[in-house]
């Protein structure tokens, strides 16, 4: 691979892993579209899934005390359906169509979060979300995970809008990722296998991934609730822009 491109990917992986370790999301949003532009194929999604699973497995055990287990269970239940549907869609749709569908969904999520922020509502306790609502969010997040290896933005934004604090969002979403990306990786391994390009590039980028995780853990305690929501909105807007530009 061209050294300049490899350097760019290392920087993208470092920044994306740092963001994900600090907030619970960000890797698939930042690195995923860059991989799609650079590789323009399913290898991009496979590498993103492998790295996301690695981040979740490293961080989720230490955060288990902050997880909302009821929400997590319902997200996983919906995610079973969503990931299956997303993997099927991935075989039917072109890369351009996948990017356009993802951009439309993320744009809707961003608009919802922005409206909630303008109302001046922060994280607050309230009635727990209904099981059906949580399951539907898990299904839609699963579709995004199966199609583009990006289940996080929708689920994390929904939790923030519904009043969960950033610590609970981060812990619950990372735990959900163990399931979502574990299912993705298992599906690739059983159905299509991982290409040599995917495995080699994923391995080359592991040092950048590890450094990003370490930096993100250090930053996580410095995020206020307001800054967390602003970062979340910025991640969503960046995702839409990168997806549209790369079509």
C-alpha positions as CSV (number, residue, x, y, z in Angstrom):
1,X,0.0,0.0,0.0
2,X,1.1,3.5,-0.7
3,X,3.0,4.9,2.4
4,X,1.1,8.2,2.2
5,X,-2.3,6.4,2.2
6,X,-1.2,4.1,5.0
7,X,-0.1,7.2,7.1
8,X,-3.5,8.8,6.5
9,X,-5.3,5.6,7.6
10,X,-3.1,5.4,10.7
11,X,-4.1,9.0,11.7
12,X,-7.7,8.3,11.0
13,X,-7.7,5.2,13.1
14,X,-5.9,6.9,16.0
15,X,-8.4,9.8,16.0
16,X,-11.4,7.6,15.6
17,X,-10.3,5.1,18.3
18,X,-9.6,8.1,20.7
19,X,-13.1,9.5,20.0
20,X,-14.8,6.1,20.5
21,X,-12.9,5.3,23.7
22,X,-13.8,8.8,25.1
23,X,-17.5,8.9,24.1
24,X,-18.6,5.3,23.2
25,X,-18.9,6.1,19.5
26,X,-16.9,7.5,16.7
27,X,-14.7,4.8,15.1
28,X,-17.2,3.7,12.5
29,X,-18.3,7.2,11.9
30,X,-14.8,8.7,11.3
31,X,-12.6,5.8,10.1
32,X,-15.5,3.9,8.3
33,X,-16.1,6.5,5.6
34,X,-12.4,7.0,5.1
35,X,-11.9,3.3,4.6
36,X,-14.8,3.3,2.1
37,X,-13.2,6.1,0.1
38,X,-9.7,4.4,0.2
39,X,-10.8,0.8,-0.5
40,X,-14.3,1.3,-2.0
41,X,-15.4,-2.2,-1.1
42,X,-16.5,-4.5,1.6
43,X,-12.9,-4.7,2.9
44,X,-13.6,-1.3,4.5
45,X,-16.6,-2.6,6.4
46,X,-14.7,-5.7,7.5
47,X,-11.8,-3.7,8.9
48,X,-14.1,-1.3,10.7
49,X,-16.0,-4.3,12.3
50,X,-12.7,-6.0,13.5
51,X,-11.4,-2.8,15.0
52,X,-14.7,-1.8,16.7
53,X,-15.0,-5.3,18.2
54,X,-11.4,-4.9,19.6
55,X,-12.2,-1.5,21.2
56,X,-15.4,-2.9,22.7
57,X,-13.7,-6.0,24.1
58,X,-11.0,-3.9,25.7
59,X,-13.2,-1.2,27.3
60,X,-16.6,-2.8,28.0
61,X,-15.5,-5.1,31.0
62,X,-14.2,-2.1,33.0
63,X,-17.5,-0.1,32.4
64,X,-20.0,-2.8,33.3
65,X,-21.0,-1.0,36.5
66,X,-22.3,2.0,34.5
67,X,-24.3,0.0,31.9
68,X,-28.1,0.1,31.8
69,X,-28.7,-3.6,31.5
70,X,-32.4,-3.3,30.7
71,X,-31.7,-1.0,27.8
72,X,-28.8,-3.2,26.7
73,X,-30.9,-6.3,26.6
74,X,-33.6,-4.7,24.5
75,X,-31.1,-3.1,22.1
76,X,-29.5,-6.6,21.6
77,X,-33.0,-8.2,21.0
78,X,-33.7,-5.6,18.3
79,X,-30.2,-5.8,17.0
80,X,-30.6,-9.5,16.2
81,X,-33.2,-8.7,13.6
82,X,-31.5,-5.5,12.4
83,X,-28.1,-6.9,11.8
84,X,-29.5,-9.8,9.9
85,X,-31.5,-7.4,7.7
86,X,-28.5,-5.2,7.2
87,X,-26.2,-8.0,6.1
88,X,-28.8,-9.0,3.5
89,X,-29.1,-5.4,2.3
90,X,-25.3,-5.2,2.0
91,X,-25.4,-8.0,-0.6
92,X,-28.2,-6.3,-2.6
93,X,-27.2,-2.7,-2.7
94,X,-24.2,-1.0,-4.4
95,X,-21.6,0.9,-2.3
96,X,-23.1,4.2,-3.5
97,X,-26.6,3.2,-2.4
98,X,-25.3,2.1,1.0
99,X,-23.6,5.4,1.5
100,X,-26.7,7.4,0.5
101,X,-29.0,5.4,2.8
102,X,-26.6,5.7,5.7
103,X,-26.3,9.5,5.1
104,X,-30.1,9.9,5.2
105,X,-30.5,8.0,8.4
106,X,-27.6,9.8,10.2
107,X,-28.9,13.2,9.0
108,X,-32.3,12.4,10.6
109,X,-30.6,11.4,13.8
110,X,-28.5,14.6,13.8
111,X,-31.6,16.8,13.3
112,X,-33.3,15.1,16.2
113,X,-30.4,15.7,18.5
114,X,-30.0,19.3,17.4
115,X,-33.7,20.0,18.0
116,X,-33.4,18.4,21.5
117,X,-30.4,20.6,22.3
118,X,-32.2,23.8,21.2
119,X,-35.0,22.9,23.6
120,X,-32.3,23.2,26.3
121,X,-32.9,19.7,27.6
122,X,-29.8,17.9,29.1
123,X,-29.5,14.5,30.6
124,X,-32.2,14.0,33.2
125,X,-34.0,11.1,34.9
126,X,-37.4,10.2,33.7
127,X,-39.7,7.4,32.8
128,X,-37.7,4.5,31.3
129,X,-38.1,4.0,27.5
130,X,-40.8,1.5,26.5
131,X,-39.5,-2.0,25.5
132,X,-41.0,-1.6,22.0
133,X,-39.3,1.7,21.4
134,X,-35.9,0.4,22.6
135,X,-36.2,-2.7,20.5
136,X,-37.0,-0.6,17.4
137,X,-33.9,1.5,18.0
138,X,-31.9,-1.7,18.4
139,X,-33.3,-2.9,15.1
140,X,-32.5,0.3,13.2
141,X,-29.0,0.4,14.8
142,X,-28.5,-3.2,13.8
143,X,-29.4,-2.4,10.2
144,X,-26.8,0.3,10.2
145,X,-24.3,-2.1,11.8
146,X,-25.0,-4.8,9.2
147,X,-24.9,-2.5,6.2
148,X,-22.0,-0.2,7.1
149,X,-20.6,-1.4,10.5
150,X,-22.0,1.8,12.2
151,X,-24.6,0.8,14.8
152,X,-23.5,3.4,17.3
153,X,-24.7,6.9,16.2
154,X,-28.4,6.1,16.2
155,X,-28.4,4.2,19.5
156,X,-26.2,6.7,21.3
157,X,-28.1,9.7,20.1
158,X,-31.4,8.1,21.1
159,X,-30.1,7.4,24.6
160,X,-28.9,11.0,24.9
161,X,-32.2,12.4,23.8
162,X,-34.0,10.1,26.2
163,X,-32.1,11.6,29.1
164,X,-29.3,9.1,29.8
165,X,-26.1,10.6,31.1
166,X,-22.9,10.3,29.1
167,X,-21.4,7.6,31.3
168,X,-24.4,5.4,30.9
169,X,-24.5,6.0,27.2
170,X,-20.8,5.2,26.8
171,X,-20.9,2.0,28.8
172,X,-24.1,0.7,27.3
173,X,-23.2,1.4,23.7
174,X,-19.8,-0.2,24.1
175,X,-21.4,-3.3,25.6
176,X,-23.9,-3.3,22.7
177,X,-20.9,-3.2,20.3
178,X,-19.6,-6.5,21.8
179,X,-22.7,-8.1,20.5
180,X,-23.2,-6.1,17.3
181,X,-19.6,-6.3,16.0
182,X,-19.2,-9.8,17.3
183,X,-22.2,-10.8,15.2
184,X,-20.7,-8.9,12.2
185,X,-17.3,-10.5,12.5
186,X,-18.9,-14.0,13.0
187,X,-21.1,-13.5,9.9
188,X,-18.2,-12.5,7.7
189,X,-16.1,-15.4,8.9
190,X,-18.9,-18.0,8.3
191,X,-20.4,-16.6,5.1
192,X,-17.8,-14.8,3.1
193,X,-14.5,-15.1,5.0
194,X,-12.0,-12.3,5.5
195,X,-9.9,-11.3,2.6
196,X,-6.1,-11.1,2.9
197,X,-6.2,-7.3,2.3
198,X,-8.7,-6.9,5.2
199,X,-6.7,-8.9,7.7
200,X,-3.3,-7.5,6.7
201,X,-4.4,-3.9,6.9
202,X,-6.3,-4.4,10.1
203,X,-3.1,-5.8,11.7
204,X,-0.9,-3.0,10.3
205,X,-3.3,-0.4,12.0
206,X,-3.4,-2.1,15.4
207,X,-0.6,0.2,16.9
208,X,-2.6,3.3,15.9
209,X,-5.7,1.7,17.4
210,X,-4.1,0.9,20.7
211,X,-2.7,4.5,21.0
212,X,-6.1,5.9,20.2
213,X,-7.8,3.8,22.9
214,X,-5.3,4.9,25.5
215,X,-5.7,8.6,24.6
216,X,-9.5,8.3,24.6
217,X,-9.6,6.7,28.0
218,X,-7.6,9.7,29.4
219,X,-10.0,12.2,27.8
220,X,-13.2,10.5,28.9
221,X,-13.3,12.0,32.3
222,X,-13.0,15.5,31.0
223,X,-16.1,15.6,29.0
224,X,-19.1,17.4,30.4
225,X,-22.7,16.5,29.5
226,X,-23.0,19.6,27.3
227,X,-19.7,18.9,25.5
228,X,-20.6,15.3,25.1
229,X,-23.7,16.2,23.2
230,X,-21.9,18.7,21.1
231,X,-19.2,16.1,20.2
232,X,-22.0,13.7,19.4
233,X,-23.6,16.2,17.0
234,X,-20.2,16.9,15.4
235,X,-19.7,13.2,14.8
236,X,-23.1,12.9,13.2
237,X,-22.5,15.9,10.9
238,X,-19.1,14.7,9.9
239,X,-20.5,11.3,9.1
240,X,-23.1,12.8,6.7
241,X,-20.6,15.0,5.0
242,X,-18.0,12.2,4.4
243,X,-20.6,9.8,3.1
244,X,-22.1,12.3,0.7
245,X,-18.7,13.5,-0.6
246,X,-17.5,9.9,-1.2
247,X,-20.6,8.9,-3.3
